[in-house]
Amino acid sequence: MEQAVNTLSAKAGTLFVVAAGNSGRSPVSSPASADAALAVGAVDRRDRMAAFSSTGPRAGDHAVKPDITAPGVGIVAAAAGTDGGHVEMSGTSMASPHVAGAAAILAQRHPDWTGQRLKAALTGSAVPSPGTTPYQQGTGRVDVARALRQQVTAQATDAWAAFPWGGPKERAKTGTITYTNSGDTPVSLDLTREGEVLELGVRKLDVPAGGQASVTLTIDATGRAPGDYAGTVTATAGDTVIRTVAGAYVEPESYDVTITVVGRQGQPADPWMAQIYDPATGTVIEPVFHDGTATVRLPKGDWDVYTEAVEKIDGKWADTAADSPFRVDGDGGRLTVDMRQGRATGVTLDDPSAEIRRGFEFGLAHGAWSFNMITSLNPNAEFFVVPVRRPGLTYTLRTMWLSRDVSPSPYVYDLVDRRTDGIPDDPIYRARRKELAKISTTYRASGVAATGMPLAGLPFPGFPGSSLTPLVYDLPLPGTLVRYRTPGVTYESGLQVGTSLIFDGGGLAKRGESGEVWNAAVTGPSFLLPGGNRTGDELTFSGVGLFADGRPGRTGSDAAATGAATLTRDGRTLARADLAGCEIYRPEGCELRADLPAGAGAYTLTASMRRQVPHSALSTGVESVWTFRSATTEKAQPLPLTAVRYGPGGLDESNRAKPGGVTRVPVWIERNPGAAAAETRSIRLEMSTDDGTSWRRVPLVRTGSGWTAVLRNPSAAGFVSLRAAVTDTAGTGLTQTITRAYAVG
């Protein structure tokens, strides 16, 4: 792919704009790593690097990649296959079309330019993001207006040097940067450089109208310690700013290592997945195999290689995984991974009414490195692992079992075989029902009949809710499900009902019997997950937690709900953001961001959302209005936000109270995680039976860490809405309104 990009770029003058990849700290993926490709990383609406955006250095010579960035977080566009619908997505594949469009606009202005000159114009005119290195952003965020406006472009030759271990003692290289002026007036450029190994032949350069001028660039890493030395050369003339990346890589003591993979039939096998990794740092190198062999250059030290080969033997699939430690020393060396040593995994269960569901989840974790996959293969016939004793390596195999005869199944066995310090010699998990955690679970309906999808997963650190997968499909609500789990394992749990998702943040499974209720009223704001912070004079608020059910330790969102968040100071609106498509695992598209005046001030933050959905007649409107003081911070400081939570008792499985009866409602307050502690100074509760047209106050009695209210329900069918006003000792105020908190009838 890289060869094709480079060859076609040279032959046809084509510019290939390629997404950098979404692997976070892992190197930019192929073919974005090709020299000629314009590799695009992702930033958010405030030009901050997206955590998922793949970074440099490039594998091999450690050259700078990506080349440029563009908005790739929370990008909204038309949804294929819908009637006018839209969808929000994030990724470098959302960022690269911005750059492709910018290149097309530039090519329309300059139809005679080659792809490489278009690339130079875009990268040279990009705007750098503060606090971001070239290995993260290249030259910065694309600025098509500046690219069109500037008449000078820069193209570098030999602007990067890689000095190998054991190579010539001289660590210096000379290159050039050529500036081309497409305008009809000459331009005088002031040249500066940022970087420890860069020197310029001149500091001022005159570029004639319609002509070119070059500057000599010397890259001198003499006496430098091993490492990366990425820098930039900046040319300025008034409003014109042209930036060029340059630098060097000084290789540490390194050697070539040859890795050979032997398949289960004794023949060379090319693994479908191979990662060489350093468990101490999480550094990943992806070797390329040909005929079962890969040669890769590695720094001296201890490494592991994860390999996985999928083969078809006698018409049957065989997937074999191995983790092999090895040491790179002065002799380089060879490593052979023999998949014939793989042993079949298996899971057994002493419940004859249950059968294993096809497909399983497999993962390894070792220090700062981890790998997870979900496959449709049969773990009792088609998956093999090569045993290894490796301190610090954790092995996980997860399977699910359902009823043979009833659909949807009245129970789910969610079994996890987890071993530490290596891959086991005996990868068989023999589960016994009496030794498992048994959770009898009720899933309520929200005033109307619906279907739900119970979810569960094994948490991924830093990505709450992203592991959730269905336990059963189309469970009628209200409904029940018995969940059996392996004790000693932390599971995330959730419930998807239509466009709404409730999530619990994870909990440790304990042997024995217990019960849970999901989708219980009152659905409303919660602060299981962070709700916002101030960093310096920038404020961020997240609206993903406005539809949690009425149980502690839960959060929730509804992608069909729409609304807005606004921030004011002294009656002046500082920022407004539409809230729509909110999802727990993609919070970027449901945020308000604001630049604040320096110093202290009093602010009002309002978040309001409404929904009309077939799966719920409750919580049709949710609004929180916070008042608080905030001042400039040195580092990220959580906002002092609170939420009033309710857990009414005595409701039926559709969250309905009896007409004319009373409902006892426990009340408690949650604070934004990490916010400074404060005590509640006052709390006032009101109820409405006409969707907020009129309100009457409800007494509250202090009970433990919260309060209890007794509500007199109307004699006819309908709904009860709740409004609370709270102040605390930190000076924070909250007025929270939930329309149709629970049903009556």
C-alpha positions in Angstrom: 0.0 0.0 0.0 2.8 2.4 0.9 4.6 1.6 -2.3 1.5 2.1 -4.4 0.8 5.5 -2.8 4.4 6.7 -3.4 4.5 5.3 -7.0 1.2 6.8 -8.0 1.9 10.1 -6.4 5.2 10.4 -8.4 3.7 9.1 -11.7 0.4 11.0 -11.7 0.9 13.9 -9.4 -2.0 12.6 -7.3 -2.3 13.6 -3.6 -3.5 10.8 -1.3 -5.1 12.1 1.8 -5.1 9.2 4.4 -6.5 8.9 7.9 -3.7 8.4 10.4 -5.6 5.7 12.4 -7.4 5.5 15.7 -4.9 3.6 17.9 -4.0 6.4 20.3 -0.3 6.1 21.2 0.3 3.5 18.4 2.2 4.6 15.3 0.3 6.1 12.3 -1.1 3.2 10.3 -0.3 2.2 6.7 -0.7 3.7 4.1 -0.8 7.0 6.0 2.9 6.3 6.8 3.9 6.5 3.2 6.3 9.5 2.4 4.0 10.9 -0.2 0.7 10.5 1.8 -0.8 13.4 3.5 -1.5 11.7 6.9 -4.3 13.3 8.9 -4.7 13.2 12.7 -7.8 14.3 14.6 -8.5 17.3 16.9 -11.7 18.4 18.6 -13.6 21.7 18.2 -11.0 23.5 20.3 -8.0 22.1 18.3 -7.0 19.7 21.1 -5.7 16.4 20.0 -8.2 13.5 20.1 -7.0 10.8 22.5 -7.7 8.1 19.8 -5.7 9.8 17.1 -2.6 7.7 16.1 0.7 9.4 16.5 4.3 9.2 15.5 7.1 8.5 15.3 6.8 6.5 12.1 8.0 2.9 12.3 11.5 2.4 11.1 13.1 5.9 10.7 11.0 7.6 13.3 10.1 10.4 10.9 7.2 12.8 11.8 3.7 11.5 11.1 0.9 12.5 10.9 1.5 15.5 8.7 -1.5 17.6 9.6 -4.7 17.5 11.8 -8.4 18.4 11.2 -11.6 18.3 13.2 -12.5 14.6 13.9 -14.4 14.6 17.1 -18.2 14.6 17.2 -18.6 15.2 13.4 -22.3 15.2 12.4 -23.2 14.2 8.8 -26.0 12.6 6.9 -26.7 9.0 7.8 -26.9 6.6 4.9 -30.1 4.6 4.6 -32.2 7.1 6.5 -34.8 9.6 5.4 -33.0 12.8 6.3 -31.4 11.4 9.4 -28.0 12.4 10.7 -25.4 10.7 12.8 -22.4 11.9 14.9 -19.1 10.0 14.7 -15.5 10.5 15.8 -12.3 9.3 14.2 -9.4 10.2 11.9 -11.7 9.1 9.1 -13.9 12.0 10.1 -10.9 14.3 10.0 -9.4 13.3 6.6 -12.4 14.4 4.5 -11.8 18.0 5.8 -8.3 17.9 4.5 -9.3 16.2 1.2 -11.9 19.0 0.7 -9.3 21.7 1.5 -6.9 20.1 -1.1 -9.7 20.1 -3.7 -10.4 23.8 -3.1 -6.7 24.5 -3.4 -6.4 22.4 -6.5 -9.3 24.4 -8.1 -7.4 27.6 -7.4 -4.1 26.1 -8.7 -5.0 23.4 -11.3 -1.4 23.1 -12.4 0.0 22.2 -9.0 1.1 18.6 -8.3 -0.2 16.7 -5.3 3.0 17.2 -3.4 2.8 21.0 -3.8 -0.8 20.9 -2.6 0.5 18.9 0.4 3.2 21.5 1.0 0.7 24.3 0.9 -1.6 22.7 3.4 1.0 21.6 5.8 2.9 24.8 5.6 -0.1 26.9 6.4 -1.5 24.7 9.2 -2.1 26.2 12.7 -0.2 24.4 15.5 -2.1 23.4 18.7 -0.4 24.6 21.9 1.3 22.0 23.9 1.2 19.5 21.1 4.3 17.9 19.6 5.0 17.4 15.8 4.6 13.6 16.5 1.0 14.3 17.4 0.0 17.0 15.0 2.6 17.3 12.2 2.5 21.0 11.5 -1.0 21.6 13.0 -4.7 21.9 12.2 -5.5 22.5 8.5 -6.4 26.2 7.6 -7.7 26.3 4.1 -8.3 30.0 4.2 -4.6 30.7 5.0 -3.5 28.1 2.4 -5.5 30.0 -0.3 -4.2 33.4 0.9 -0.5 32.6 1.2 1.5 32.9 -2.1 4.6 31.0 -0.8 4.9 27.3 -0.3 7.8 25.3 1.0 9.1 21.9 -0.1 11.9 20.2 1.8 14.5 17.7 0.5 16.4 15.5 3.0 14.8 17.3 6.0 14.9 14.1 8.1 17.8 12.0 9.2 18.0 8.7 10.9 21.4 7.8 12.4 21.6 4.0 13.1 23.4 2.4 16.0 26.7 1.1 14.8 26.7 3.4 11.7 29.2 6.1 10.7 30.4 8.2 13.6 29.5 11.3 11.7 25.9 12.3 12.6 25.3 15.2 10.3 23.3 15.6 7.1 22.5 18.6 4.8 19.2 19.2 3.2 17.4 22.1 1.6 14.0 23.8 1.9 12.9 25.4 -1.3 10.3 28.3 -1.2 8.2 28.9 -4.3 6.4 32.2 -4.8 3.3 31.9 -6.9 2.5 35.6 -6.5 3.4 38.6 -8.7 5.3 40.4 -5.9 8.6 39.4 -4.2 8.5 38.1 -0.6 11.2 38.6 2.0 11.1 35.7 4.5 12.5 35.7 8.1 13.6 32.2 9.0 13.7 30.6 12.5 14.1 27.1 13.7 12.9 25.2 16.7 14.8 22.0 17.4 18.1 21.0 19.1 19.7 19.5 15.9 18.6 22.1 13.3 20.7 24.9 11.8 19.9 27.2 8.9 22.3 28.6 6.3 20.7 32.0 6.4 18.1 33.7 8.5 16.6 35.9 5.8 15.6 34.8 2.3 14.2 36.8 -0.6 11.9 34.9 -2.9 11.3 36.6 -6.3 7.8 36.9 -7.8 7.0 33.7 -9.7 10.3 32.2 -8.7 12.1 30.1 -6.1 14.8 30.5 -3.4 16.3 27.8 -1.2 17.9 27.7 2.2 20.4 25.1 3.4 19.3 23.0 6.4 21.9 21.2 8.5 20.8 18.4 10.7 23.6 17.8 13.3 23.1 15.2 16.0 26.7 14.8 16.9 27.1 14.0 20.6 23.3 13.6 21.1 21.9 10.9 23.2 19.7 8.3 21.5 16.2 9.6 20.9 13.9 11.7 18.7 14.7 15.2 17.8 11.7 16.6 15.9 11.6 20.3 15.1 10.3 22.9 12.8 11.5 25.6 10.5 9.2 28.7 10.3 9.3 31.3 7.6 7.3 34.5 8.2 6.6 37.6 6.2 3.8 39.8 7.7 0.7 37.6 7.9 2.4 34.8 6.0 3.6 31.9 8.1 5.0 28.7 6.6 6.1 25.8 8.8 8.2 22.8 7.8 8.9 19.8 9.9 12.5 18.6 10.2 14.7 16.7 12.6 16.6 13.5 13.4 16.4 10.1 15.1 19.4 8.8 16.9 19.0 5.1 17.3 19.8 3.4 20.6 21.7 0.2 20.7 19.6 -1.9 18.4 19.8 -5.2 16.5 17.9 -7.1 13.8 15.7 -9.9 15.1 14.1 -12.5 12.9 10.7 -14.0 14.1 9.4 -17.1 12.5 5.8 -18.4 12.9 5.1 -22.1 12.3 1.5 -23.1 11.8 -0.4 -26.0 13.3 0.5 -28.2 10.3 4.2 -27.4 10.5 4.3 -25.0 7.6 5.2 -21.3 7.7 2.2 -19.2 8.7 1.6 -15.4 8.4 -0.2 -14.3 11.5 -3.3 -12.1 11.0 -2.2 -10.2 14.1 1.3 -9.6 15.4 2.5 -7.0 17.9 5.9 -6.7 19.4 5.5 -4.8 22.7 7.3 -3.4 25.7 5.1 -4.1 28.8 6.9 -1.4 30.7 6.0 1.4 28.3 3.2 0.0 26.1 5.3 0.7 23.0 4.0 -1.4 20.1 5.8 -2.4 16.9 3.9 -4.2 14.2 6.1 -6.6 12.2 5.3 -7.5 8.6 5.4 -11.3 7.8 6.2 -12.9 4.5 6.1 -16.7 4.3 6.0 -16.9 8.1 9.0 -14.7 8.7 9.5 -11.1 9.8 12.8 -9.3 10.4 12.6 -6.2 12.7 15.1 -3.9 14.2 14.7 -3.5 18.0 16.4 -1.7 20.8 18.4 -3.8 23.2 16.2 -5.1 26.0 13.3 -7.4 27.0 10.3 -7.6 24.6 7.2 -9.7 24.0 5.6 -10.6 20.8 1.9 -11.5 20.5 1.0 -13.5 17.4 -2.3 -15.0 16.3 -2.7 -17.2 13.3 -6.0 -18.3 11.8 -5.8 -21.5 9.6 -8.3 -23.7 7.9 -7.4 -27.4 8.5 -9.5 -30.2 7.0 -12.3 -27.7 6.4 -12.3 -26.4 10.0 -11.0 -23.2 11.4 -8.2 -23.1 13.9 -7.2 -19.8 15.6 -4.0 -20.0 17.7 -2.7 -17.3 19.9 0.7 -17.0 21.5 2.7 -14.5 23.7 6.4 -15.1 23.5 9.0 -13.2 25.6 12.5 -12.7 24.2 15.6 -10.6 24.8 17.4 -8.5 22.3 21.1 -8.4 22.9 24.4 -8.0 21.0 23.8 -11.0 18.8 20.3 -9.9 17.6 18.8 -13.3 17.3 16.0 -15.5 16.1 12.7 -16.4 17.7 10.4 -19.2 16.6 6.7 -19.3 17.5 5.4 -22.8 17.1 1.6 -22.8 16.9 1.7 -26.7 17.1 2.2 -26.2 20.8 -1.2 -24.6 21.1 -3.7 -26.3 23.4 -7.4 -26.2 22.9 -9.4 -23.9 25.1 -12.6 -25.1 26.6 -15.4 -24.2 29.0 -17.8 -26.7 30.7 -20.9 -26.0 32.8 -22.8 -28.4 35.0 -26.2 -27.2 33.7 -27.6 -29.5 31.0 -30.3 -27.0 30.1 -27.7 -24.4 29.0 -25.6 -24.3 25.8 -22.7 -22.2 25.0 -23.3 -19.2 22.6 -21.1 -19.2 19.6 -18.4 -16.6 19.9 -16.3 -15.5 22.8 -14.1 -12.6 24.0 -10.4 -13.1 24.5 -7.8 -10.7 26.0 -4.3 -10.4 27.3 -2.9 -7.7 29.5 0.7 -7.1 30.4 1.8 -4.0 32.1 1.1 -1.0 29.9 0.0 -3.3 27.0 -3.3 -5.0 26.4 -5.1 -6.8 23.6 -8.8 -7.7 23.3 -10.9 -9.2 20.6 -14.4 -10.6 20.1 -14.7 -13.4 17.7 -17.5 -15.6 16.3 -15.5 -18.8 16.6 -16.4 -21.7 18.9 -14.2 -21.6 22.0 -14.7 -25.3 22.6 -13.4 -26.4 19.2 -11.7 -23.7 17.2 -9.4 -21.7 19.6 -6.0 -22.7 20.8 -3.4 -20.9 23.1 0.3 -21.6 23.5 1.1 -22.0 27.2 3.7 -19.7 28.7 4.9 -18.8 32.1 5.2 -14.9 32.2 5.0 -12.9 35.4 2.6 -10.0 35.0 0.7 -11.4 32.0 -3.1 -11.8 32.6 -5.1 -14.2 30.4 -8.9 -13.7 30.0 -11.5 -15.9 28.1 -15.1 -14.9 28.4 -18.1 -17.0 27.2 -21.9 -16.9 27.5 -24.4 -19.6 27.9 -28.2 -19.5 27.2 -31.2 -21.8 27.5 -31.4 -24.5 24.9 -35.2 -24.3 24.7 -36.5 -20.9 25.6 -36.1 -17.6 23.7 -35.3 -15.1 25.0 -33.4 -17.1 27.6 -34.6 -16.6 31.2 -31.0 -16.8 32.4 -27.5 -16.0 31.1 -24.2 -17.6 32.3 -21.5 -15.0 31.8 -18.3 -17.0 32.5 -14.8 -15.6 32.7 -11.7 -17.7 32.8 -9.0 -15.4 34.1 -5.5 -16.5 34.9 -2.5 -14.5 36.0 1.2 -14.8 35.3 0.9 -16.3 31.9 -1.1 -18.4 29.5 -2.2 -21.6 31.3 -1.0 -25.1 30.5 -4.6 -26.3 31.0 -6.9 -23.6 29.4 -10.1 -25.4 30.4 -12.6 -23.6 32.7 -14.9 -26.0 34.5 -17.7 -23.9 35.9 -20.0 -25.1 38.7 -23.3 -23.3 39.1 -23.2 -23.4 42.9 -19.9 -21.6 42.9 -21.1 -18.7 40.8 -22.6 -15.3 41.6 -26.4 -15.4 41.0 -28.1 -12.1 40.4 -31.9 -12.2 40.0 -32.7 -9.1 37.9 -35.9 -7.2 37.3 -36.1 -4.9 34.3 -38.9 -2.4 34.6 -40.9 -0.6 31.8 -41.2 3.2 31.8 -44.9 3.5 31.8 -45.3 1.7 28.5 -44.5 -1.8 27.3 -41.2 -2.0 25.5 -38.4 -4.4 24.7 -34.9 -4.1 26.2 -31.5 -5.5 25.7 -29.5 -6.3 29.0 -25.8 -5.6 28.5 -22.6 -6.6 30.2 -18.8 -6.4 29.6 -15.4 -6.5 31.1 -14.2 -2.9 31.6 -11.6 -1.3 29.4 -9.7 1.2 31.6 -10.3 4.8 30.5 -13.3 3.9 28.3 -16.4 3.5 30.5 -19.3 1.6 28.9 -17.3 0.7 25.8 -17.2 -3.0 26.7 -21.0 -3.5 26.9 -22.3 -6.3 24.7 -25.8 -7.9 24.6 -26.7 -10.7 27.0 -30.0 -11.4 25.4 -32.0 -9.6 22.7 -35.6 -8.3 22.8 -36.4 -9.0 26.4 -40.0 -7.9 27.0 -40.3 -5.1 29.5 -41.2 -5.4 32.3 -39.2 -8.6 32.5 -36.8 -10.7 34.5 -33.4 -12.3 33.8 -31.2 -14.4 36.1 -27.5 -13.6 35.5 -24.8 -16.0 36.6 -21.3 -14.6 36.8 -17.8 -15.8 37.7 -17.0 -14.4 41.2 -14.0 -12.2 41.7 -14.3 -10.6 38.3 -15.4 -7.0 37.7 -18.3 -6.6 35.2 -19.9 -3.6 33.7 -23.7 -3.8 33.4 -26.2 -1.9 31.4 -29.6 -1.8 29.7 -30.4 -0.6 26.2 -34.1 0.4 25.7 -34.7 1.9 22.3 -32.3 4.9 22.1 -31.6 5.0 25.9 -28.7 3.4 27.6 -28.2 2.9 31.4 -24.9 1.9 32.8 -23.5 1.1 36.2 -19.7 1.8 35.9 -18.8 -1.7 37.0 -18.9 -3.9 40.1 -17.2 -7.0 41.5 -19.2 -10.2 41.2 -19.5 -12.0 44.6 -20.4 -15.6 45.1 -23.9 -16.1 46.3 -27.4 -14.8 45.5 -28.4 -11.1 45.1 -31.0 -9.0 43.3 -31.0 -5.9 41.1 -33.6 -3.7 39.6 -33.0 -1.7 36.4 -34.9 1.1 34.7 -36.5 2.1 37.9 -37.9 5.6 38.2 -36.8 8.4 38.6 -34.8 8.8 35.4 -32.7 12.0 35.6 -29.3 13.6 36.0 -26.5 11.8 37.7 -22.8 12.2 38.3 -21.4 8.7 38.1 -19.1 10.0 35.3 -17.5 13.4 35.3 -19.8 16.2 34.3 -17.4 19.0 33.6 -14.3 20.9 34.5 -12.4 24.2 34.2 -8.8 24.2 33.0 -7.2 27.6 33.1 -9.9 29.7 31.5 -11.6 27.0 29.5 -14.8 25.3 30.7 -16.2 21.9 29.5 -19.6 20.5 30.4 -20.8 17.0 29.4 -24.5 16.3 28.9 -24.3 12.5 28.7 -25.5 11.7 32.2 -28.9 13.3 32.2 -31.0 10.1 31.9 -29.8 7.7 34.6 -32.4 5.4 36.3 -33.3 5.8 39.9 -30.6 3.6 41.5 -27.3 4.8 43.0 -24.2 4.2 41.0 -25.8 4.5 37.6 -25.6 6.9 34.7 -27.5 7.1 31.4 -28.3 8.9 28.2 -30.9 8.9 25.5 -29.7 9.5 21.9 -33.2 10.6 20.9 -33.3 13.4 23.5 -32.6 16.9 22.2 -31.9 20.2 24.0 -29.3 22.7 24.7 -26.7 23.8 27.3 -26.0 27.5 27.9 -23.4 29.3 30.1 -23.9 32.9 31.2 -22.0 35.3 33.4 -23.7 38.5 34.7 -26.6 37.9 32.4 -24.3 37.7 29.3 -24.3 34.4 27.3 -20.8 33.1 26.9 -21.5 29.9 25.1 -24.4 27.7 23.9 -24.3 24.1 22.5 -27.0 21.9 21.1 -27.3 18.6 23.0 -28.4 15.7 20.7 -27.2 12.2 20.0 -25.8 11.9 23.5 -24.1 8.6 24.2 -22.0 7.5 27.2 -19.2 6.0 25.2 -19.0 9.0 22.8 -19.2 12.1 25.0 -17.5 14.5 22.6 -20.7 15.1 20.6 -22.7 16.2 23.7 -20.5 18.9 25.2 -20.5 22.6 25.9 -17.2 24.3 25.7 -16.5 27.9 26.6 -13.7 30.5 27.0 -14.1 32.2 30.3 -12.9 35.7 31.4 -9.7 35.4 33.6 -10.2 35.6 37.3 -13.2 34.8 39.5 -16.8 35.2 38.6 -20.4 34.0 39.1 -21.8 31.7 36.4 -25.1 30.1 35.5 -25.0 26.8 33.6 -28.3 25.4 32.2 -28.8 22.0 30.6 -32.2 21.1 29.3 -33.3 18.1 27.2 -36.7 16.7 26.1 -37.7 13.4 24.6 -40.8 11.9 23.0 -39.9 8.2 22.5 -42.0 5.1 22.1 -40.0 3.2 24.8 -40.8 5.6 27.6 -43.6 7.8 28.9 -41.5 9.1 31.7 -38.9 11.8 32.1 -40.1 13.6 29.0 -38.2 16.7 30.2 -35.1 17.1 32.3 -33.6 20.5 33.2 -30.8 21.5 35.6 -29.9 25.1 36.3 -26.6 25.5 38.3 -25.2 28.7 39.8 -21.6 28.6 41.0 -18.5 30.7 41.3 -15.3 29.8 39.4 -11.9 31.2 39.1 -8.9 30.6 36.8 -7.2 27.3 37.6 -3.7 26.0 37.2 -4.9 22.5 36.2 -8.2 20.8 35.5 -10.6 21.4 38.3 -14.1 19.6 38.3 -17.0 22.0 38.3 -19.0 22.2 41.6 -22.1 20.6 40.1 -24.7 18.5 41.9 -27.7 16.3 41.0 -30.8 15.4 43.0 -31.6 11.7 42.8 -34.8 9.9 43.6 -35.7 6.3 44.3 -39.4 6.1 44.9 -40.7 2.9 46.6 -43.9 1.0 46.0 -44.0 1.5 42.2 -45.0 -1.5 40.1 -42.9 -3.0 37.3 -44.0 -0.3 34.9 -43.0 2.5 37.4 -46.6 3.3 38.3 -48.0 4.3 41.7 -51.5 3.5 42.9 -54.0 6.4 42.3 -54.9 8.1 45.6 -52.1 6.4 47.5 -48.8 7.7 49.0 -45.3 7.1 47.7 -42.3 7.3 49.9 -39.4 8.8 47.9 -35.8 8.6 49.2 -33.8 11.6 48.1 -30.0 12.0 47.9 -27.5 14.3 46.2 -24.6 13.4 44.0 -21.6 15.6 43.3 -19.5 15.9 40.2 -16.6 13.5 40.8 -13.5 15.3 42.1 -15.4 18.5 43.0 -14.5 20.1 46.3 -16.6 18.7 49.2 -19.5 20.8 50.5 -22.5 20.3 52.8 -26.1 20.9 51.7 -27.3 24.1 53.2 -30.9 24.0 52.0 -33.2 21.7 50.0 -36.7 22.3 48.8 -38.9 19.8 47.0 -42.1 20.4 44.9 -44.4 18.1 43.0 -46.7 18.7 40.1 -49.5 16.6 38.7 -50.2 18.7 35.6 -46.7 18.5 33.9 -45.4 21.6 35.7 -48.3 24.1 35.2 -48.7 24.3 39.0 -46.5 23.1 41.9 -47.0 22.4 45.6 -44.3 22.0 48.2 -43.5 18.6 49.7 -42.0 18.3 53.2 -38.6 16.5 53.5 -37.3 14.5 56.5 -33.6 14.0 57.0 -32.8 10.3 57.0 -29.1 9.2 57.1 -27.1 10.8 54.3 -30.2 12.0 52.5 -33.9 12.8 52.9 -37.3 11.1 52.5 -40.4 12.7 51.1 -44.0 11.3 51.3 -46.0 12.2 48.1 -49.8 12.1 47.9 -50.6 10.8 44.5 -53.6 12.1 42.5 -56.8 10.0 42.5 -56.8 9.7 38.7 -54.2 8.2 36.3 -51.5 10.6 35.3 -48.0 11.6 36.2 -46.0 13.2 39.0 -43.3 15.7 38.1 -40.6 16.8 40.6 -38.7 20.0 41.1 -35.9 20.6 43.6 -33.9 23.6 44.7 -30.6 23.0 46.5 -27.9 25.2 47.9 -24.6 24.2 49.6 -21.9 25.6 51.7 -19.6 26.1 48.7 -22.1 28.6 47.3 -23.4 26.3 44.5 -27.1 26.4 43.7 -29.2 23.9 41.7 -32.8 24.0 40.4 -33.6 20.7 38.9 -36.9 19.8 37.2 -38.0 16.4 35.9 -41.3 16.3 34.0 -43.2 13.0 34.5 -40.9 11.5 37.1 -43.2 8.5 37.6 -46.6 7.4 36.5 -49.9 7.0 38.4 -52.5 4.5 37.4 
